[in-house]
């Protein structure tokens, strides 16, 4: 049964021999996490350095193995401000190594994913197909999907250096053929060629056969936990769980850690894996360009500006306000570090929603929001959640999304799907709800309609979603909306952090304390509740201000509908503050400020075995069971964490975690026996950085997104995340009931199943699954998605699978992202043929008054996809390119480069339409006599396109070389 298979795979992942996926506690061995982190930071820093050089800016950072995320973030910023948020960058790097580690869970026993058993061709195919998918995702600006694919590709590439004998052969550079599919894999040990001899007394340092080393034959170890069978004379991977290593020749050759069979070479293998990953990232960088590469890495100082807007008839005022506030943000921040990193717009009404507009061009966003108009919508409920689903899957993780509507959700059935996406992406959703309180209002602009305003019960759905995300449900009249949208302007500032947040439903009078540290600026408190709510704010020095004071000693207060916004008057009062709220109706309190000190968290789960480790957990943690988090603190090297807790204000319940430092500001936090509840993560500690006003400042931060526990276990088997247009993919899943975090094998029950995808692709899934007696406490099902033929390569699709109990009181989910990628048949890199070049004088004093020209024909072959871009990789000249048709009917790009003789070198980068990268390099040879340069023009005709004439007068006084890489 599927549950047994899934449990077996989860256990066996620990047996897979590879670099330790995430954590190592011996203090000496490298991990996939560390290797990926080093490579990503190094290449990102290199790209920033090159951009700075091209712009004439200084770049003061030593690019070495000690780089941190915050180091690179600061160095890549052109701003001198101390308010830099590295949350997006941290989140993206974490995504890369979590995806990397997942390979040991999903593909635990796949030889190709680990280069075991001499599967060099299969491993190389996985790498090159994955890289093609990454480039396609980036081309479509689906950066999150690109990161997930990239992480998996990096795992397989890195395992090559630990599992093969590449290091033992004396190689000190990466095996570049692994990322270039048009190059042959050479000197492989044949299937019948013996490669190893027995280890001696447990010493495997000399078990590779001398002939293998002398002939430079490439091999890798065989690995099997079930059988000792392997080809005669072949090496094994090694380790206590590898049964093949017990059969002659005994022992192994892996270099996974310091204690492995070839552990003495572990660090050489790890360093090569880093360099190989850097080389892979460079290939992607050249193919997609510097700007898109940095977006793939998540390097941004600012968040996105994301609006989801109801466009029905009564929304004219709301749309006008959305335009006003977005234009104000754009115009005030354009060209600064605080300019939004992207703009997302999703309109919705009924019966339609979308299309989603995502752009980095502010003017494109302005044009699209300007085109919105309010019309229709006579039946009142609108497809709000469908539009929000598009925004949640398109926006980067931890984004803030603003929804404008005055209508109930017609697609309320998507509430659990939206909640799952909120918890998965950790994005914050704030709703701007107009005229909710006036139940007698009829929607304006409608004729003969029988509509009415959103009821309180309708609005509750939006409040629930806002609470789950850490956002707010702001309820105002249309005339007061312009006051409430100050929240949007607040969120668009840089490095906004949540200090404290609580929502009380039902409400009761209560006092809340929160700590302000010296790194915080521009503190703002938001309180939502009914008009009868009152509050009292008290500073660390005992000064108080009551809610009736709009301009008091502590804060300026503005009120709009159910929102009170308190802008604190001073930044210099560090210490413990208190806000007392007096209300018996539901209310919320949120305290934010600007600070570079923040944190991110991810749920992880343990698996056992020789390489027992952790991997990213899908869905909700199990009620009554143990919970593990990986915490990364951002923005300060001097932060000392004193505690991490899970806090449920409804209890109130607080569960304190046990911290285990991982280095680099990261911690593994374990919680035992977590009761059922809705928790937020709270972090406390001290920051003694130089920017603080005192030597030691207590600080606190709180995650926005709730963690809700569940007694339902939902696990799925996703064996492939890349799907071709016109094909289907099936995802088997298992539902089980648990008690105290353990599957209850005697439980029975029926569960409602929902499967939704954000592309509205055709899908099938059972409506219910039932756990029956004797089933071991589990029920199985399968979800199938069919991707249409018309789906563009690079599209991503997010699938949410949910299981809910019969009483609709408990639910769990799993969220998976798939990349749509057509099979790539063009694996050849573009070709460059030098046509003409000129000479330069040998005298350095004469170079400034002389120029030279370089002309080359660039082709992608008759069966290629065609040249998409040509750019200057090296050189200070100008480049012009035009397309002509050759005598054989092939498209030829003619590149003409002109430069001063003071810049005698040129390297052009050539990229075809599927991302294959080639280069054309020329170097001028100095001559003592300068001759005039004569190059005949390209003859063209107007029939059937341009035809390239083969007649050229060539000057060959230049050394020109072609480099393909």
N, C-alpha and C positions, 0 to 999 in steps of 0.2 A: 504494500500500500504506500501511497505517496508520503504520508507522515513518516513512515519508517525510513524511506529513502532519503527524505530531507534531513532527518535526524542523523542518519549515517553520514551524509555528506558534510553536515556541520561538524561532526566529530572528526571526520577524515581530513578536513582542511588543516587541522593541526599537524597532520602527518606529512603533508606536502613539504618537501624540502626546498627551500628557497631562502633568499635573504629574508630575515624576520620582517613580516609585513609592516607593523607599526612601531612596536616597542621592543626594546631590549634592556634587560636589567643587569647585564653583566658589566656594563660600562665600557666595553671594548669593541663590540661588534657593530657593524653598520646595518641599517634597515632600509627597506624600500622607501619608507617615509623620509629618512635622512638623505638618501641618494636623490630622490625626486625633489626634495626641498632645495638641496644644494644646486642642482642643475637648473631648476626654475628660477631661483634667485640670481644665479650667475648670468644666465642668458638675458633675463629681464634687465639687469644692471648694465649689461653690454649694450643692449638696445637703447637704453636711456643715455648712456655715455655717447653713443654715436649720434643720437638726435641732438644732444647738447652741443657736440662738436660742430654739427652742420648748422646750428643756430648761433654759433659763436659764444656759447655759454660755458662756464666752468662746470666740471663734474668732479667733485671731491669725494671719491669713495674707492677704497682698495677692493678690487673684486677678487675675493679669495674664499676659502672654505668656511670662514667665520661669519659670513653675511647673515643678517637677520631680516625678517620681513620689514620691520620698522626702519632698519638701515636703508634698505633699497627704496622704500616708500619716500623717506626724507630726501634721499639723494636724487630721486627722479622728479621731485617736485621743484618747480621753478619759483615757488613761493617761500618767503622767509618766515611765514606764520608758523607758530608752534601748534596751531589748531589743525592738525592733520589727522584724518581718520584712516587707519589701515585695515578697517574691518573687511572691506570688499576684497582687498588683496589677500588678507589672511584666509578669508572664506574660500577664495579660488584655489589657493595653494592646498588648503585642507581637502577640498574636493578632489584635487589631483591625486593626493596620496591615499585618500579613502577609496577612490575608484581603483587605484593600483592594488590596494590590499584586498579588494573584493575578488580579484582573480583567484586568490587562494581559497575563496569560499565557493565561488560559482564553478570554477574550472579546476577543482582540486586534483582530479585524476587525469587531466588532459595533457598528454605528452607535448603537444605542439605549443601550448600556452607557456610551457616552462623549458622548452628546448631539450626535453628528456628523450632518451632513446634515439639519438641521432636524427631527430625530426627537423632538420635544418630548413628544408623547403617549406614545410608546413608552418614553422615558426615565422619564417620570413614573410610568408603570405599573410599571416595575421597582422604583422607589423605594417606592411605596405598597404593592405586594405584598410586598416584602421587609420593610417595617416591620411589616406584619400578621404575617408569619412570626416576626419577632423577638418581638413581644408574645405570640404564642401559645407560643413556646418558653419565655419567662420565666414565663408562667402555669403551665406544667408543670414549672418549675424545671430546665429543660434549658438552663443558662446558657452552656455551651460552644458548643452549636449556635447559640444566640442571638448570641454574639459573632461567629462565622464569618459569619453572614448579615448582621449589622450592618456589618461591615467592608466587604463588597461593596456594600451600599447606599450607604455613605458615599463610596465611589469615584465612583459615577455622579453623586451629588449634587454632589460637589466639582468634577467635570469640567465641569458646566454653566457655572460661573463663568469657567473658562478657555477654553471652546470656543464659547460664545455671545457675543453683543454686549451682554449685560446690563450690564457695567461701562461700556462705551462709551456706553450710553444715559443715563449719569449716575446710575444707581441706587447708593445707599449702604447699602441694607438687603437682606437675602436675599429671594428670590422665594418667599414662603411657600406659594404655590399648588402648588409641586412636592411638598409633603408633605400636601396636603389634597385628596384625590381628588374631593370633592363640589364643588370650585370649578372654574370653567372656565378653560382656558388662553386668555388673551385677547391680542389685538393681535399675532398671529403673522403673519409675512410669508408670503403665499400662495405656492403652488408655482410660479407664473409671475411673481412679483414680483421684479425684479432687486434685488440687495442690495449689490453691490460694483462697484468699478471697479479698473482696473489699478493696481498699486503703481508708484511712480515711482522708477526707479533703485535698486530694492531697499528703498525707504522705503515701508512700508505703513501709516504712522501715520494716513493720511487716505484709506484705500481704501474705507471704508463710504460708500454713497451718501448725500448730504444728505437726500433724502426719507425714507430709512430712519430717520435720526436725528431728523428733525423730527417724524415721525409716531409715533416710539417703537415701530417694528416690531421684533419679536424674530426673530433669525436665528442660525444657527450654520454653521460651515464644513463643506464636503464634504471627504471624505478617502478616497483609494484608492491603494493601492500597485501595482495592476495596470493600471488604466485611467485615462485622463484625462477620461473622460466625467463631466459634471455638468450640471444644468439651466442653461439660458442665463442669464447675468448673475448667477449665484449666487457667493457667497464660497466660498473654499477654506479648509481648515484651515491649510495652509502647512507648510513644511519641506522638506528635501531629498528625502524619500522620498514625499511626497504628489504623485502625478502630476497630480491635478486642478489643483494650484496652478501648473502650467506652461501651463495653458490659460486664455485670457481669461475673466473677469478674473484676471490672474495675481497671485500673492501669497497671503497668508492673514491670518487674524484671531486665531489662538490666542495665548494668554498663558501658555504652559506654563512658560517660564523667561525669564530676562532677555534671552536672545538670540532669542526668538521674534518672529514678525511684529509682534505688539503687546506686545512684552516690556516696554515702559515702563509698562504697566498690570499687570504680573505680580503685584506685591505687593498691589495693590488687589483683584485677583481672588482671591489667596490669603487675604487677610483676610476677604473676603466668604464664601469657602468655609469658613473657620473658623466664622464666625458662623452660617452655614446649618447646619453640622454641630451646633453648640450648640443651635440651634432644633429640629433633629430629635431630639437627645437629650432635650431638655425635653419634647417630645411623648411620647416613650417613658417618661420618668420619671413624668409625670402619669398615664399609662395604667396603669403597673405598680406605682406607689407607690415611696416613697423607699427602703425597705428592700430591695425586690427590684431596684431600679435599682443600688444599691451592690453587690449581689451580682452583677449583670450586669457591672459594671465590675471585679469581682474584689477589691473593697476589703475586706480582712479581716486582722486581726492574727494569726489562729489558723488551724490546719489542720482538716480534718475528722477525725472518729473513725470509722474504717471497719473493720468486722469481716465476714469470710466464715467461716461456721461449719458444720462437719459436724454433722448432727443424728441420726446413726445410733446404734444401741443402746449402744455402748461409750463414748459421748462425754459422759456425764452429768457427770463430774468437770470436763471441759474447758469445758462450757457454764457450769457453776457458776462457774469461775474467770473466764471471759469476762464474766459478769454482775458479779462482784465488782470486777474491775479497771475496767470501764467505769463502774460506779456510783461508784467512788471518784474517778475522774477528773471525772465530772459534778458530784458533790457538792462537790468541792474547788475547782472552777473556775467554777461557776455564778455569773453576774453579774459576772465579771471579764473583762479583755481576753483572757485565755487560754482562755476557754470555747470549745469547738470550734465552728467556724462552721457545721457541719452534722453530722448523724449518719447513717451508712449501715450497713445490716445486710442480708446476703445469706445465707440458710440454704441448705444443699444436702445431698442424700443420693443415693439411687438408688431409684426412677427419676426423681426430680424435683430441681429447683433453683429458688431464688427463692421468693416474689417479692422483688424488691428494695424495701427500705424506705429512703427518704431523707427526712429531716425536719430542721428547725431547732429542733424542740421536744424538749428532753431527756426530758421525761416520756413523750412518744410513743415515743421510742427505748427507754426503760426498759420500757414496757408490752410492746413487741414482743419484746425480748430475754427478758423474763420469761416469755413464752408459749412459748419454745422448749423442747422436750423431746426426749430421746434415745429413739429407737425404731427398730426394723427394721434393715435393712442386712445381711442374712445372707450375701450373696455377696461382701462385703468391699469391692471397688473402688467408689468413689463419684464423683459428677459434680463434682469439686472445681474443675476448670478452667472448667466452664460457669458456676459461681457466680462465680469470679474474673473472668471476662470481663464479667459484668454490673457488677461493682464498678469495673473499670478504665474502662469507658465512661461510668459515671455520676459517678464522683468527679472533682473538679477536677484539672487537671494538677498534677504534682509532689506528689500526695497520698501518704500512707503507708498501706498496706493490710495488715491482719493476718489471716492464714488459720490456722484451728484445725482440725486433722484428725489422725487416727491410721490413715488408710487410703490405699492407692494411688489414683491417678487412673484412673477407668474411661474417661475422655475424654482420654487422653494424646495423642490425635491433634491436640488443640488446642494443643499445646505451642508450635508455631511461631506460631500466631495470638496466643497470650498474649504471646510474646516481642515480636511486632510492636507490640502495644498498649502494652507496657511502654516500648519505645523511642520510640513516638510520643507517649505521654502523660508520659513521664519520671517515672512514679509508682514508688514503692519498695514492694516486696512482701516481707514477712517472714512466714515460716511457723513456726508453733508445732506441732511434730511430736512426738506423745507415744508413748513406748514403742517407738521404732524399733529400738533396740538389742537388745531382748529378743525374739529371733526365735521363742522357744517360746511366747510369750504368746498365748492365745486371747482373742478379743474378749469382753468381759464382757457380760452381758445377753442373750446369744444361747442358744437351746436347740437342740441338735442341729446347730449350725452346724459347718462344717469350716474356718472361717476361721483365719488366723494373722496375726501382726503384719506391719507393713510391712517389706519386705526393704530391704537397703541399695540395691539397684538401683532399687527403687520410689522410695526417698527421693531418689535422685540427680536425678530430674526436678525435684523441688522445689528442690534445691540449685542446679541450673542456672538456674532462673527467678529465684531470690533473687540469685544472682551477677549476672545480666544487669541487674537493677533496682537493685543497690546495697543490697539488703536482706540478711537473714540467714535461714538454715535452722537453727532452734534445736531440738535434739533432746533431749527430757527425759522422765523418767517422769512419770506423772500426779501423783504426790505432790510432785514438784519444780516443777510448772508455775507455782505461785504465785511462785516466786523468779524464774523466767524472764520473767514478764510485767512485771517492772520495766522492761523495754525499751519496753513500750507507754507506761508513765508517763513515761519519759524523752522519748519522741518527742512527747508532748502538750505539752511545754513550748514557750514562744514562741521563735522565731528560732533553731531548731536548725540547725546547719550541719555539713557533713562537711569535716573538715580533711584526712583521709587515709584511704584504704581500699585494701586489696589482698586478692586471693584467690589461693592457690597450689594448683594441682592438676596434676601431683603435687606433694606438699610436699617441701620441702628446708629445712635450717637456713639462716636468713637474717636479716640485720639491716635494719631500716627506720627512716629518720629522718623527722621531721615538725616543722614550725615552729609554735610557739604565739605569737600576737601578743597585745597588751594589751587588745584588745576582747573576747577570749574569756572566758567564764565557764562554770562547771559542766562541766568537761571529763570525758569518759567514754571509756574504751577498751573495745571488745568484741573478744574473741578466741574463735573457735570452732575446735574440733579434737578429736581423740581424747583419751582420758584420759591417754595417755602424753606429751602435749605439755607442754613447759615453756617459760618465757619469762623474760626479764630486762628490766626497765624502767630507763632511765637519764635523769636530769634534766639540764638545761643546766649545772648546777653540779657534775655528776659523781656525785651521789647515786644509788644503785641500789637496786632491790627485786626479789627473785626470786619466782617463781610460788608457792613454798611459804609465803610470808608473806601471810597473809590480811589482816593489818593492819600495813602497813609504813610506812616514812617518806614514801612518795610517794602511796600509794593504798590504799583499802579494796577488797578483792577478795571477790566472791561467786561461787560456782560452782554451776551447775545443768546437769546433763547435759553437753553439749558446749560450753556457754557459760561463759566467764570474763568477768565484768563488773568493770572497774577504775574506781572513782570517785576521781579525783585529789583529794588532800587540800587543795591550795592552788591559787589562781588567779594568783598573782603571779610565777610562774617563766616569763617569756617567753624565747624562744630555741629552740634546736634540741634536741629530745628524740630518744631512740632506744629502740626496742623490738626485742629479739632473740628470735626464735622458733626453738625446736629441735624439729623434727618432720619425719619423712619421709612422713607421711600428709597428705592435704588439710587446709588450714586457711585461716582468714581473719582479718584485722585491720581494725578500723574505729575511727577516732578522731572523736568529735563534741564539740561544745560549743555554747554559746549566744553569738551575735553578730549584730548587724544587718548586718554586712558579709558579703555573699554574691554569687553571680552566677547568671545563667541563660544558656543557650546554645541556638542553633537552627542546624541545617544549612541553608545557603542555596546556591543555584547561580546562576551568571552566565548572562545572555543578552546577545546583541550587538545593535547597531543604533544609530540616532540617539539613542535613550534607553536605551542599554545600562545594565543595572542588575542587581539580584539579586532572586530570589524564593525563597520557602520551598521546600526540597527534600523530596519525599516519599521514604520508604524509606531504604535504606542507601547510603552513598557507595561509589563504585566503586574496587575494589582497584587500586593502582598509579597512580591518577589524582590530580588535585588536589582538595582539600577546603577548603571555606570555611565559617566559622562567624560568626554574629553573636553577640557577647557583650555582656551588659548587667550592669554591676556595681551592686549595691544597697547602700543603707544608709550611704554615706559620700561626701561631696563632696571628701574630701581623699585619696582612694585614688589611688595611682600604680601602674599596672600595668606590671610589668617583663617578664612573659612569659606566654604561653599555649602549652601543649604537649599533644600526644596521647601518652599513655603506655600501653604494653602490657607488663604485668609478666611475661608468659610468655616474652618474648624474652630479656632485656628490650629493648624498642624504644621510643625516644622521638623524636617528630617535633616540632620547634619551629616555631611559626607566626610569620608576619609581621603585625604589628599596624598597623591604620590607624584612628586616632581618628575617631569620628563625632559627638562632642559628647554631653553629657548622660550621661556614664558608659558609653557604648556604643562598641564597637569592631568593625571588620571584621577577621577573622583568616583569613589564607590559609596553607594547608599544601600543599607541592608533593610529588608522587610518593609518596603515602602507601602503604606496603606493606600486604599483606593482614594482618589482625589484629583483635584485640578491644581497643579503646582506651577510656580514660577521659580526660576533659578536666581538666587541672590548670592552675590560675591562681596566679601568684605576683606579689608586689609589696610596696609599702610603704604604711602608713597612718599619717599624721601628725596624725590628728584629736585633738581636745582630750580625748577619752575614753581615749586610749591613755596608758600609764604612762611612755612615753618619747617623745622628739621624733620618732623615726622607728622604726617597728616593721615588720619584715619579716613578711609574712603569706602563707599559702597556703590555698587552698580547692580542693576537688575535687568534680566533678559525680558524682552517684550512678550515673546511667545509662550503660551501656556504649554505645560506637559501634563496631559491627562492620562491616567492609567486605565487599563482595560483588563478584564478577565478572559477576553477572547484572544486567542493566538491565531494570527493569519500569516501564513508563510507561502511564498510562491517560488517557483523555479524558473528563472529567466536565463536561458542558455545562450541567448544571442541578443544583443541590443542594436544590431545593424540589420535593417530590413530593406529589401529592394522594392521599388514601385511595382505594383501589380501582384505582389505576393502577400501571403498571410503568415502570421506568427501566432503560435499558441503558447499560453502561459498556464501551466497546471498550478493549482493552489490547494492548500489544506487549511481547514478551519478546525480549531479545537477549543475546548473549554479548559481553563486552568484554575487551580486552587493554590494560593500563595506562590504564584509564579511557576508552578509545575503542572504539566498536562494531567488532567483528571481522566484516566483511561476508562472510568466507569460512567462518565457523564453522558447524557443524551440531550438532544435538543434540535430545534430547527432554526436556521439563520437566514435572514434576507440578504441576498447578494446583489450588489450594484457595481457595475463596471462602466466607467465613463472615460472618454478621451477628449482632449481639447480640440482635436481636428474634426470631430464628428465623423470619423471614419466608421465604416460598417464594422460591427462587432457582435459577437455572440457570447452569452454567459448564462448560466443557470440563474433563475430568479430566486431559488432557495437551495440550500443544501441541508441535509439532516444527518445528525450523529445518532446512530442506532446502537442498540445493545450489541456487544461483541465486536464493535468496530475499533476498539482501542481508544475511544474518546475522540475520534477524528472523522471529518467528512471531507471529500475531495470534489473538486470541480475544475473546469478549464475555461479560460477566457481566450477568445480568438479575435484578433484584429486583422482586417484586410485593408491594405494600403492601395489606393487607386492607382491605375497606370499613370494618371496625370500628375501624381505627386512629384514635386520638384526635388532633385537631389540636394541634400543639405537641410531639408525640412526635418523638424523634430516633432514627435508626438508624445504626449504625457498621458499615461494610463493610470487611473486610480481604481483599485479594487477595494471594496468595502464589505464587511460582514457585520450584521446587526442582529442582536438577539430578538426573540419573539416579542418581548415586552417593550422593545425599542428604548431600553434603558442603558444599553452598552453597545459599543461599536469599536472596531479596530479596522485598520486600513493598511494598504501598501501602495506606494507610488513609484512608478518606473518610467524612465524616459528612454525613448528609442530614436535612433537616427535613421532617416530614410536616405539611402545611398544607392544609386544605380551601380551595377557592376562596371568597374573601370577596365576597359580593354586597351586604352592608350597608356602603356607603361614606359614609353620611350621619352627621353628628355629632348627638348628642342635642340636643333643643330645650327651651328654658326659657320658660315663660310665667308672669309675675308675677301672683299672685292677690290678695294683700293685704299691706299694710305699714302701719307706724305712724310717728308723728312723735316727735321728741325736742326738749327745750328748748334754746334758744339759749345759755343760761347755762352756762358750763363748770363752775361750782360745783354746778349742779343735776344734772349728768349721772350722778353716782354713784348717785343715788337713783331714777333712771328707767331703764326698759328699753324696748326696741322689738322688734317681731316682724316677720319677713319670711317670707311663704309663697309658694311657687312650685310649679307643676305641671311635672314633667319627663317628657318622652316621647321615644321613639326611633322614632316613626312606626309605621304599621300593619305595614310590611314589615321593620322593624328587628329586631335581635336582642334588644333590651330593655336597660334600664338595669341595669348590674351594680353600680355603686358611686357614691355621692355623698359628697363630703368637703369640708371647709372649707379653701379655699386661702388666704383672708385673712379675719381676724376672730377675736375672742376669745370668741365666744358658744358656745352649744350647738346641736346639729343633731339633729333627729329626722326619720326618713323612714318612710313607709308606702306600700303599694301598693294602688291602687284600680283599678276598671275604668271607663273612660269611656263615654259614651253611644254611641260608635261601636264599642265593643268593644275599644278599645286599652288596654293597660296604662299606667297613669299612676302615677308616683312623686311623692307629695306631700312636699315638703321644707319643714320648719318650722324656722326659725332664730330663736333668741332671744338677745339680747345687751344688755349695759349700753349706755346712750346715750353712754358714754365711748368706745365702740367702734362708731362709726356707719357703718362700711363692711363689706361682706361680698362675698366672691367664692366661689362654690361650683364645684367641679370635678365634671363629669359624665362618666362613662365607660360606654360600652355593652359588650356581651359580646364584641365583637371588637376592642376597644381604641380605637374612635373617641372623641375627647375634645371636649367642649364646656364652656362656662362660663356661669354666671349671676351677674351683678354688680348689687349695689344700693348706693346711697349716700343716707343720710338727709339731709333738708334741715331745717335748724334753723327752728323757729317760736317766736315770742315768747309765744304762749299755748299751754299744753299742754292738749290735749283728751284725754278718755278714749278708749282704743282699743277699738273694738267689731268683732270679726270673727266671723261666724257659723260654726258648726261644720260640718264636712263630714257631710252626711247619707249614711248607708250602709244597705244592706239585706243580708240574709244569703242571698239567692237568687242563685246563680251568681256569688258573689264580691261585692266591694264595688262599689257604683255611686256615682260622684261627682256630687253635685248641682251644677248651674251657678249656684245662687243664693248669692251672697256679698254682704255689705255691705262695700264697698271704701273704704278711706281712701287717698287718693292724695297725701298731703302728703310724698311721698318721691320722690326722683329715682331711678328704677330703669332700668338699662340691661342689655341682653343682649349679651354678647360671645361669639362663637363663634371658636374658634381651633384 
